[in-house]
Amino acid sequence: MAKPSSRQTPCLVFQSTLLFIISSPLFPHSILSRKKNHTKEEKKQHSFENISYTCFALHPNFFIQSTRMRNKMALLFFYSETFIIGAMFFICIGAEPVADKQALLDFLHNMNHSAHLNWNKSSSVCKNWTRVTCNTEKSRVISLQLQSVGLNGSIPPNTLGRLKALQNLNLASNNITGFFPSDFYKLKNLTFLFLQFNKFSGPLPLDFSVWNNLTVVDFSNNGFNGSIPLSVSNLTHLTSLILANNTLSGEIPDINIPSLKDLNLENNNLSGVVPKTLHRFPSLSFSGNNLTFVNVYPPNSHIKRKKHKGLKEQALLGIIIGGCVLGILIIAVFWIVCCYKKQDEAGQLVKSQKNKEVFSDKKEASESLERNKIVFFEDCNYVFDLEDLLRASAEVLGKGTFGTVYKAALEETTTVAVKRLKEVTVGKREFEQQMEMVGGIRHENVAALRAYYYSKEEKLMVYDFYEQGSVSAMLHGKRGADRIPLDWETRLRIAIGVARGIAHIHAIEEGKLVHANIKASNIFLNSKGYGSISDTGLATMIITPTSPRASGYLAPEVTETRKATPAADVYSFGVLLLELLTGKSPLHVGEEVVHLVRWVNSVVREEWTSEVFDLELLRYPNIEEEMVEMLQIGMACVGRIQDQRPKMDEVLRMVEEIHRGNSGNRLSTESRSDGSTPITPHVIETPISLPH
């Protein structure tokens, strides 16, 4: 007989206890009333008293004539039964996955980590522990989301492997080292496995078939080496396989999985021929390797060449004779046509013009059909088709959360930025609806979407190309004698422009649209020198684990719920302000993970505020007061409680007041020229308090 689990045991005790109480002769519902011994007055008594009388009538040794005493004893018995049943019921429904809980505690105690996790023995795993999800019965842990929590070192053995019911494991964006954990072979119910942006090394797991339910595998940006095992082809439910940016070598196995929609093997040391079963994926998925798509000489080609060698001379003679005959026929036809033209030149001219018009219309229709594959918005002045775009010289500008951005030079005067999206989760209709909404946004501080392209294999977005590059490149680019640092005036204009752009986005459709990917690499300078934000509206269409740099911009609630809100945009903007003030990246992943928000908090708490600011800003006089005011706004935006963060329009007002209020004391490099309608100044009577 199988041993009951830790959860089943209290339930069995409860069932046994309940059965004993119900079957007891003292239980009221098991009693037959002896009405024939009752007097008329006794029949008129309360029904509960009658029940208690008959109860004791079955036990003459305990019969008590006093009615009051009988009532007290019956009440005591009734409440005792209720208490026992209720207690056992709550014990049953409040059972914990004890084994899984202990496994997680063992993992936490033996793994270095920088983030605070509220895991302890006294609290409930399923109700209270963050980043942990249980099944509906609260009996097993099925999801563990530990991305970007500062895990450092190798996975402790015999810990996570004990979570036998685990379906979703996310350890992305940490500092985990060592080989692929052998414990993971025990997690046979895994559906999602995210290990990207760590420092894993060694070969990939040899036998993938133990995880026959896997649908998404992301091992990118690690140090895995060796070959891609053939067992990957046994994952019949696989939809996404991301192995980019490792040091994998050898040939690509024949991965013939019909459900596979997303494949990325970029930047490895793979060689050989790409299997025909993978030709449906774009060539960019295989870039950065020594791979070829077509085998020049098929295996039996030498036999075919020998077979046709004997016919070479005969074929050549036939071609020569045929060519001569064809030439004579062409000359004869040309002579007849010329004679016919001379006889009826006027009529033929009219006919020729009509034919020319018909051909022209067909050509234009064909070109229009081809051009419609790329959908342009009304105010777009670009004229090119998909073939022009694919033939253009392309330069990788950067790889972000939602895809890769290329600089495409179509002509001498036409250069655009093309974003190739990855892991789009919506269908064509939803994609087009979102593109139409984003493409309709026209604001000087929101990068305009000029065109888009949708197919099953590729999703492209076309933007204007910004020659100066992103704000991230300006802030964190190579530092040297030739580098021109960002002055305070430029950083102020960046902050004001981005605040205007986000406030405008939040005003669309009564606040239903959010950006959800605000970061310095998505911000550029417009023609007036103010910040302009791109990548609007992509978060609702793409679900992808965030990169370490991007995770530094995410609000605490977003890392847990993955739900974007206007308050989360405010948090991201606050991180951007701190980045502009300090010159530091939002998240530094090295020997120790350093979060910008936490670092600024600690410095301000120690009253070393002047140590926060970028050294490149300290050369400018009369700006320290403005920087302190901007720091206060930034700290208010990154408050942990989202309801206490200011709204974006309020943040915009405060930032613009800094620019206007102290412009007389600032050593400005250029005057205000944005031409926008000035906002009536508002004095901040209550200073902004810094969160602790």
C-alpha positions in Angstrom: 0.0 0.0 0.0 1.3 3.4 -1.0 2.4 5.7 1.8 0.3 8.9 2.0 2.0 12.2 1.2 2.6 15.0 3.6 -0.5 16.7 2.3 -2.7 13.7 2.3 -2.0 12.7 6.0 -4.0 15.4 7.7 -6.8 14.9 5.3 -7.0 11.2 6.1 -7.0 12.0 9.8 -9.8 14.5 9.3 -11.9 12.0 7.4 -11.4 9.3 10.0 -12.3 11.7 12.9 -15.4 12.8 11.1 -16.5 9.3 10.4 -16.0 8.4 14.1 -18.1 11.3 15.4 -20.9 10.7 12.9 -21.1 7.0 13.8 -21.0 7.7 17.6 -24.2 6.9 19.5 -24.0 10.4 21.0 -24.3 12.0 17.5 -27.9 13.5 17.3 -28.6 12.4 13.7 -28.2 8.7 14.6 -30.9 8.7 17.3 -34.4 7.3 17.1 -36.9 9.4 19.0 -38.9 7.5 21.7 -42.1 9.6 21.4 -44.3 7.1 23.1 -42.8 7.8 26.5 -43.3 11.6 26.2 -46.1 13.4 27.9 -48.0 16.2 26.1 -46.0 18.8 27.9 -42.7 17.2 27.0 -43.7 17.1 23.3 -44.2 20.9 23.5 -40.6 21.4 24.6 -37.8 22.7 22.3 -36.8 20.2 19.7 -33.1 20.5 20.8 -34.2 19.5 24.3 -36.1 16.5 22.9 -33.0 15.4 21.0 -30.9 15.6 24.1 -33.5 13.6 26.1 -33.7 10.8 23.6 -29.9 10.9 23.4 -29.6 10.2 27.2 -32.5 7.8 27.1 -30.3 5.4 25.1 -27.8 5.6 27.9 -29.7 5.0 31.2 -26.5 5.1 33.3 -26.1 8.8 32.4 -29.7 9.8 32.5 -30.2 13.2 34.3 -33.6 14.3 35.1 -32.8 18.0 35.2 -33.7 19.7 31.9 -31.2 22.4 32.4 -28.4 20.0 32.9 -29.4 18.0 29.9 -29.2 21.2 27.7 -25.8 22.1 29.0 -24.4 18.7 28.3 -25.9 18.7 24.8 -24.5 22.1 24.0 -21.0 21.1 25.3 -21.1 18.0 23.1 -22.3 19.9 20.1 -19.6 22.6 20.3 -16.9 20.0 20.9 -17.9 18.2 17.8 -17.9 21.5 15.8 -14.5 22.5 17.1 -12.9 19.1 16.2 -14.4 19.1 12.7 -13.4 22.7 12.0 -9.9 22.3 13.3 -9.3 19.2 11.2 -10.8 20.9 8.2 -8.5 23.9 8.4 -5.5 21.6 9.0 -6.4 19.8 5.8 -6.9 22.9 3.6 -3.9 24.6 5.0 -1.4 21.9 4.2 2.0 23.0 2.7 4.2 21.3 0.1 6.7 20.5 2.9 9.2 18.7 0.7 9.3 21.5 -1.9 9.5 24.2 0.8 12.6 22.5 2.4 14.2 22.1 -1.0 13.8 25.9 -1.7 15.2 26.8 1.7 18.2 24.5 1.2 18.8 26.2 -2.2 18.5 29.7 -0.7 20.8 28.9 2.2 23.5 27.4 0.0 23.4 30.0 -2.8 24.8 33.5 -2.6 22.3 36.1 -3.6 22.0 39.9 -3.3 18.2 40.4 -3.6 16.0 40.0 -0.6 13.6 37.0 -0.8 11.0 36.7 1.9 11.5 32.9 2.2 11.3 31.5 5.7 10.0 28.5 7.6 7.2 30.4 9.3 5.4 31.7 6.2 3.4 29.9 3.6 5.2 28.9 0.4 2.1 29.2 -1.8 0.6 32.3 -0.2 3.5 34.5 0.9 6.7 33.6 -0.9 7.6 35.9 -3.8 8.7 34.5 -7.1 7.1 31.1 -6.3 3.9 29.7 -7.7 2.1 26.6 -6.6 -0.6 24.5 -8.4 -4.3 25.0 -7.7 -4.3 22.4 -4.9 -1.4 24.2 -3.2 0.4 20.8 -3.0 3.4 21.4 -5.2 5.6 24.2 -6.5 5.2 24.5 -10.3 7.0 27.9 -11.1 10.2 29.5 -9.9 11.0 33.0 -11.2 14.4 34.0 -10.0 15.6 36.2 -12.8 17.8 39.2 -11.8 18.0 38.4 -8.1 21.8 38.4 -7.9 22.4 34.7 -7.7 26.2 34.1 -7.6 28.1 30.8 -7.9 27.1 27.3 -8.9 23.7 25.7 -8.3 23.8 23.7 -5.0 23.3 20.0 -5.7 20.2 18.2 -4.5 18.1 21.3 -4.1 16.1 22.5 -7.1 16.2 18.9 -8.5 13.8 18.0 -5.7 11.0 20.2 -7.1 9.6 17.2 -9.1 6.4 19.1 -10.3 8.3 22.2 -11.5 7.1 23.4 -14.9 8.6 26.9 -15.3 12.2 27.6 -14.2 13.7 31.1 -14.8 17.3 31.8 -13.6 18.1 34.4 -16.2 20.2 37.5 -15.7 22.2 36.3 -12.7 25.9 35.4 -12.2 25.5 31.6 -12.1 28.6 29.6 -12.9 29.6 26.0 -13.5 28.3 23.2 -15.7 24.7 22.5 -16.5 23.3 21.2 -13.2 22.8 17.4 -13.4 19.9 17.9 -10.8 17.8 19.4 -13.6 17.5 16.0 -15.2 15.1 15.2 -12.4 12.7 18.0 -13.4 10.9 16.0 -16.0 7.8 18.2 -16.1 9.7 21.3 -17.2 7.9 23.4 -19.9 10.0 26.6 -19.8 13.7 26.8 -19.0 15.4 30.2 -19.0 19.2 30.3 -18.2 20.3 33.2 -20.4 22.7 35.9 -19.3 24.7 33.9 -16.8 28.2 32.3 -16.8 27.4 28.7 -17.4 30.2 26.7 -19.1 30.8 23.2 -20.4 28.7 21.2 -22.8 24.9 21.3 -23.3 22.9 18.5 -21.6 23.4 15.4 -23.7 19.9 14.0 -23.4 17.1 16.6 -23.9 14.5 13.9 -24.3 14.0 13.7 -20.5 12.1 17.0 -20.8 9.6 15.9 -23.4 7.2 18.8 -22.4 9.7 21.6 -23.1 8.4 24.4 -25.3 10.9 27.3 -24.6 14.6 26.9 -24.1 16.9 29.9 -23.8 20.5 29.3 -23.0 21.9 32.4 -24.7 24.7 34.6 -23.5 26.6 32.0 -21.5 29.8 30.1 -22.1 28.4 26.7 -23.2 30.7 24.9 -25.6 30.7 21.6 -27.5 28.1 20.6 -30.1 24.3 20.8 -30.2 23.1 17.4 -29.2 20.9 15.5 -31.7 18.4 14.8 -28.8 17.0 18.3 -29.2 15.1 17.0 -32.2 13.1 14.8 -29.8 11.4 17.9 -28.2 8.2 17.6 -30.3 6.5 20.5 -28.4 9.4 23.0 -28.7 8.5 26.4 -30.0 11.6 28.5 -29.2 15.2 27.5 -29.1 17.7 30.3 -28.3 21.4 29.3 -28.1 22.9 32.6 -29.3 26.2 34.1 -28.0 27.9 30.9 -26.7 30.9 29.0 -28.0 29.1 26.1 -29.5 30.9 24.2 -32.3 30.4 21.5 -34.8 27.6 21.0 -37.3 23.9 21.8 -36.6 21.9 18.6 -36.3 18.8 18.0 -38.4 16.2 19.6 -36.0 12.9 18.8 -37.7 10.3 20.1 -35.3 7.2 21.5 -37.0 6.2 23.4 -33.9 9.5 25.3 -33.7 8.8 29.0 -34.5 11.9 30.8 -33.1 15.5 29.7 -33.6 18.5 31.7 -32.8 22.1 30.3 -33.1 23.9 33.6 -33.7 27.5 34.2 -32.7 28.8 30.7 -32.0 31.5 28.6 -33.7 29.2 26.4 -35.6 30.3 25.1 -39.0 29.1 23.1 -42.0 25.8 23.2 -43.8 22.5 24.4 -42.4 20.0 21.5 -42.7 17.2 22.0 -45.2 14.7 21.6 -42.4 15.9 24.9 -40.9 16.0 26.9 -44.2 12.6 28.4 -43.2 14.3 30.5 -40.6 16.0 33.8 -41.5 19.7 33.9 -42.3 20.2 36.2 -39.3 19.4 33.4 -37.0 22.7 31.8 -38.1 24.9 34.8 -38.4 28.3 35.0 -36.7 29.1 31.3 -37.6 31.0 29.6 -40.4 27.9 28.1 -42.0 26.6 27.7 -45.5 23.0 27.2 -46.7 23.5 25.3 -49.9 25.8 22.3 -50.7 27.5 23.2 -54.0 27.9 19.6 -55.1 25.3 17.1 -54.0 26.6 13.7 -53.1 25.8 12.1 -56.5 26.8 15.1 -58.6 30.1 13.5 -59.9 28.0 10.6 -61.4 25.8 13.0 -63.2 28.7 15.0 -64.6 30.3 11.8 -66.0 27.0 10.8 -67.6 26.6 14.1 -69.4 30.3 14.4 -70.4 29.8 12.1 -73.4 27.0 14.2 -74.8 29.0 17.4 -74.6 30.1 17.6 -78.2 26.7 16.6 -79.6 24.9 19.2 -77.5 27.3 21.9 -78.5 26.7 21.1 -82.2 23.0 21.2 -81.7 23.1 24.5 -80.0 25.1 26.1 -82.9 22.7 24.8 -85.6 19.7 25.9 -83.6 21.2 29.3 -83.0 21.7 29.9 -86.7 18.2 28.9 -87.6 16.8 31.1 -84.8 18.8 34.0 -86.0 17.5 33.7 -89.5 13.9 33.6 -88.3 14.4 36.7 -86.2 15.9 38.6 -89.1 12.9 37.6 -91.3 10.4 38.6 -88.7 12.1 41.9 -88.2 12.1 42.7 -92.0 8.3 41.9 -92.2 7.5 44.1 -89.3 9.4 47.0 -90.7 7.6 46.7 -94.0 4.3 46.5 -92.2 5.1 49.6 -90.2 5.8 51.7 -93.3 2.4 50.7 -94.8 0.3 51.7 -91.8 2.5 54.0 -89.7 -0.3 56.2 -88.4 -2.6 53.4 -87.2 0.3 51.5 -85.8 1.5 54.5 -83.8 -1.9 54.8 -82.0 -2.0 51.1 -81.3 1.6 51.2 -80.0 0.7 54.0 -77.6 -2.3 52.1 -76.2 -0.2 48.9 -75.7 2.4 51.1 -73.9 -0.2 52.5 -71.6 -1.5 49.0 -70.8 2.0 47.7 -70.0 2.7 50.7 -67.9 -0.5 50.1 -65.9 0.4 46.5 -65.3 3.9 47.4 -64.2 2.7 50.0 -61.8 0.1 47.6 -60.4 2.8 44.9 -59.9 5.1 47.4 -58.2 2.3 48.6 -56.0 1.4 45.1 -54.9 5.1 44.4 -54.1 5.4 47.7 -52.3 2.3 47.0 -50.2 4.1 44.2 -48.5 5.7 47.0 -46.5 3.0 49.2 -45.0 3.9 52.9 -45.1 2.1 55.6 -43.1 0.6 58.6 -44.7 3.2 61.2 -43.9 6.1 58.9 -44.8 8.3 60.2 -47.7 10.3 57.0 -48.1 9.8 55.0 -51.4 11.2 51.5 -51.4 10.0 47.9 -51.3 11.0 44.9 -49.4 13.7 43.8 -52.0 15.3 47.3 -51.8 15.4 46.9 -48.0 16.9 43.4 -48.1 19.5 44.5 -50.7 20.6 47.5 -48.7 23.9 47.5 -46.8 23.0 46.8 -43.2 25.0 47.6 -40.0 24.0 46.3 -36.6 23.3 49.2 -34.3 22.3 47.2 -31.2 20.5 44.3 -29.8 17.8 44.9 -27.3 14.9 43.3 -25.4 12.6 43.3 -28.3 15.0 42.6 -31.2 17.9 43.8 -33.2 18.2 47.3 -34.8 20.0 47.7 -38.2 21.1 50.8 -40.1 20.0 50.3 -43.7 21.5 52.5 -46.4 19.0 52.3 -49.3 20.4 55.2 -51.4 22.9 58.0 -51.0 20.2 60.2 -49.4 18.0 57.5 -47.7 19.1 55.8 -44.5 16.6 54.2 -42.1 16.7 52.3 -38.9 15.1 48.9 -39.1 14.1 46.9 -36.0 13.8 43.2 -36.5 11.4 41.9 -33.8 11.8 38.6 -32.1 9.3 36.4 -30.2 6.1 38.2 -31.3 3.3 36.5 -29.5 0.3 38.0 -31.3 -1.2 37.1 -34.7 -1.2 39.2 -37.8 -4.5 41.0 -37.0 -3.4 42.1 -33.5 0.0 43.0 -34.8 -1.4 45.3 -37.5 -3.8 46.9 -35.1 -1.0 47.7 -32.7 1.2 49.0 -35.6 -1.7 51.3 -36.8 -2.1 52.7 -33.3 1.7 53.3 -32.8 2.1 54.6 -36.3 -0.6 57.2 -35.7 1.3 58.8 -32.8 2.8 62.0 -34.0 4.7 63.9 -31.3 8.1 65.6 -31.5 9.3 63.6 -28.5 8.1 60.2 -29.7 10.1 58.5 -32.5 7.7 58.2 -35.4 7.1 54.7 -36.9 7.3 55.2 -40.6 6.5 51.7 -41.9 6.2 48.1 -40.9 6.3 44.6 -42.5 4.6 41.4 -41.3 5.1 37.8 -42.4 5.3 34.5 -40.5 9.1 34.6 -40.7 9.8 38.3 -40.2 8.4 41.3 -38.4 10.1 44.6 -39.2 9.6 48.2 -38.1 11.1 51.2 -39.9 12.1 54.4 -38.1 14.1 57.5 -39.0 17.8 57.1 -38.5 19.3 59.3 -35.8 22.9 60.0 -36.7 24.0 61.0 -33.2 23.1 57.6 -31.8 21.3 56.8 -28.6 21.6 58.5 -25.2 23.1 55.3 -23.8 25.9 55.6 -26.3 26.4 59.2 -25.5 26.6 58.5 -21.7 28.5 55.2 -21.6 30.5 55.4 -24.9 34.3 55.2 -24.9 35.8 57.9 -22.8 38.9 59.6 -24.0 40.3 62.9 -25.3 38.2 62.9 -28.4 34.9 62.3 -26.5 32.5 65.2 -26.1 30.7 64.7 -22.8 27.1 65.6 -22.3 26.7 68.9 -20.6 24.0 69.7 -18.1 21.9 71.6 -20.5 21.8 68.6 -22.9 20.9 66.2 -20.1 18.1 68.5 -19.0 16.7 68.6 -22.5 16.8 64.9 -22.7 14.9 64.5 -19.5 12.3 67.1 -20.5 11.8 65.6 -24.0 11.4 62.0 -22.6 9.0 63.2 -19.9 6.9 65.0 -22.6 6.9 61.9 -24.8 5.8 59.5 -22.0 3.1 61.9 -20.8 1.7 62.1 -24.3 1.7 58.2 -24.6 -0.1 57.9 -21.3 -2.8 60.3 -22.5 -3.6 58.1 -25.5 -6.9 56.1 -25.1 -7.4 57.4 -21.6 -4.2 55.9 -20.3 -4.6 52.4 -21.7 -1.3 52.7 -23.6 2.0 52.4 -21.8 5.6 52.2 -23.0 7.0 49.5 -20.8 10.6 49.7 -22.2 12.0 53.1 -21.2 15.8 53.0 -21.2 18.7 55.1 -22.4 19.3 52.9 -25.5 15.7 53.7 -26.7 16.2 57.5 -26.5 17.6 59.8 -29.2 17.9 63.5 -29.7 15.4 65.2 -32.0 16.2 68.1 -34.3 15.7 70.6 -31.4 18.1 68.7 -29.1 15.3 67.2 -26.8 14.9 63.6 -26.0 12.7 61.4 -28.2 11.7 57.9 -27.2 11.3 54.9 -29.5 10.0 51.3 -29.2 6.5 52.5 -28.1 3.8 49.9 -27.7 5.9 46.8 -28.2 5.6 45.3 -24.7 2.1 44.1 -25.3 3.1 42.0 -28.3 6.4 40.5 -27.2 7.1 38.3 -24.2 10.8 37.8 -23.7 13.1 37.7 -20.8 14.8 41.0 -20.2 18.5 41.6 -20.5 20.5 42.5 -17.4 20.8 46.1 -18.5 17.1 46.4 -19.2 16.1 44.8 -15.9 17.7 47.7 -14.0 14.9 49.9 -15.3 12.1 47.7 -14.3 9.9 48.5 -11.3 9.8 45.9 -8.5 6.2 45.0 -9.2 7.0 44.3 -12.9 9.7 41.8 -12.2 7.2 39.7 -10.3 3.9 40.2 -12.2 5.3 41.0 -15.6 2.5 43.5 -16.0 3.3 47.0 -17.4 1.5 50.0 -15.9 1.9 53.8 -16.1 3.4 53.7 -12.6 6.0 51.3 -13.9 6.9 53.8 -16.7 7.3 56.5 -14.0 9.8 54.2 -12.2 11.8 53.6 -15.4 11.9 57.3 -16.1 13.2 57.8 -12.5 16.0 55.4 -13.2 16.8 57.3 -16.4 17.0 60.5 -14.3 19.5 58.9 -11.9 21.5 57.6 -14.9 21.7 61.1 -16.4 22.8 62.5 -13.0 25.3 59.9 -12.1 26.6 58.8 -15.5 26.3 55.2 -14.3 24.4 52.2 -15.8 21.2 51.2 -14.1 22.7 47.7 -13.4 26.3 46.7 -13.3 26.9 43.0 -13.6 30.4 42.1 -12.5 31.9 40.3 -9.6 29.1 42.0 -7.6 25.7 43.1 -9.0 25.3 46.8 -8.3 21.8 48.3 -8.7 21.9 52.1 -9.4 18.7 52.8 -7.4 20.0 51.0 -4.3 23.4 52.6 -4.6 22.0 56.1 -4.9 19.7 55.4 -1.9 22.7 54.3 0.2 24.8 57.4 -0.7 21.9 59.8 -0.1 21.1 58.1 3.2 24.7 58.7 4.4 24.3 62.4 3.4 27.1 62.2 0.7 24.8 63.6 -1.9 27.6 65.3 -3.8 29.3 61.9 -4.4 26.3 60.9 -6.5 26.8 63.2 -9.4 28.8 62.5 -12.5 32.3 64.0 -12.4 31.8 65.4 -15.9 29.0 67.6 -14.5 31.0 69.1 -11.7 33.0 71.3 -14.1 29.9 73.4 -14.8 29.2 76.2 -12.3 25.8 77.1 -10.7 24.0 73.9 -11.4 24.3 71.9 -8.2 20.9 73.2 -6.9 19.3 72.0 -10.1 20.9 68.6 -9.9 19.7 68.2 -6.3 16.2 69.1 -7.4 16.4 66.6 -10.2 17.7 64.0 -7.8 14.7 64.5 -5.6 12.3 64.0 -8.5 14.2 60.9 -9.6 14.0 59.4 -6.1 10.3 60.1 -5.9 9.8 58.3 -9.1 11.6 55.1 -8.0 9.6 54.6 -4.8 8.9 51.0 -4.1 5.2 51.5 -3.5 3.7 52.3 -6.9 0.7 54.2 -5.6 3.0 56.7 -4.0 4.8 57.6 -7.2 3.8 60.8 -8.9 1.9 60.8 -12.2 3.8 61.4 -15.4 2.2 64.8 -16.1 3.2 65.9 -12.6 6.8 64.7 -13.2 6.9 66.6 -16.4 5.7 69.8 -14.7 8.4 69.5 -12.0 11.2 68.8 -14.5 10.2 71.8 -16.7 10.1 74.0 -13.6 13.8 73.2 -13.0 14.6 74.2 -16.5 12.7 77.5 -16.4 13.1 78.4 -12.7 16.9 78.4 -12.6 17.8 79.3 -16.2 19.1 82.7 -15.1 21.7 81.1 -12.8 22.8 78.4 -15.3 25.7 78.7 -17.7 23.7 77.6 -20.7 25.2 76.6 -24.0 22.1 77.5 -25.9 18.8 79.3 -25.4 15.4 77.6 -25.2 14.1 77.1 -28.7 11.5 74.4 -28.6 8.7 76.7 -29.4 6.3 75.0 -27.1 3.6 76.7 -25.1 5.0 77.8 -21.7 3.3 76.3 -18.7 2.5 78.6 -15.8 5.2 78.1 -13.1 4.0 76.3 -10.0 6.0 76.7 -6.7 6.6 73.4 -4.9 5.6 74.2 -1.4 6.3 70.8 0.1 9.8 69.4 -0.6 9.9 65.9 -2.0 11.0 63.3 0.6 13.5 60.7 -0.3 12.3 57.1 0.2 14.2 55.0 2.7 
